[in-house]
Amino acid sequence: MKTKKKITKAELQVLRLIREGNTSLSIADELNCSVRTIEKHRSNIIKKLDVPRGTRLQLWLLQNLEETNDVLFES
């Protein structure tokens, strides 16, 4: 999986929490930021990973586990 733009550290943190099944509200609480910030990160992640429109991000991440692991664990 190739990304158009590199995923930021903050987006990577959010991505991992989404993949674990966390909601935007629980992620915002955990990361001590607003839900709006988390939603912006989700939007950026969807664009950068070319997630098909209308697809639930968590489901897409689970279905594309191998490819997302490459993104999640790159240094």
WOFENWO-V145999 format. One record per backbone hydrogen bond with DSSP energy under -1.0 kcal/mol. NH is the residue of the N-H (numbers start at 0). CO is the residue of the C=O. Records with the same first field share a line. If there is no record, write none. Layout:
# WOFENWO-V145999
NH: CO + CO
This chain:
# WOFENWO-V145999
11: 7
12: 8
13: 9
14: 10
15: 11
16: 12
17: 13
18: 14
19: 15
20: 17
21: 16
26: 22
27: 23
28: 24
29: 25
30: 26
32: 27
37: 33
38: 34
39: 35
40: 36
41: 37
42: 38
43: 39
44: 40
45: 41
46: 42
47: 43
48: 44
50: 45
54: 51
59: 55
60: 56
61: 57
62: 58
63: 59
67: 63
68: 64
69: 65
70: 66
71: 67
72: 68
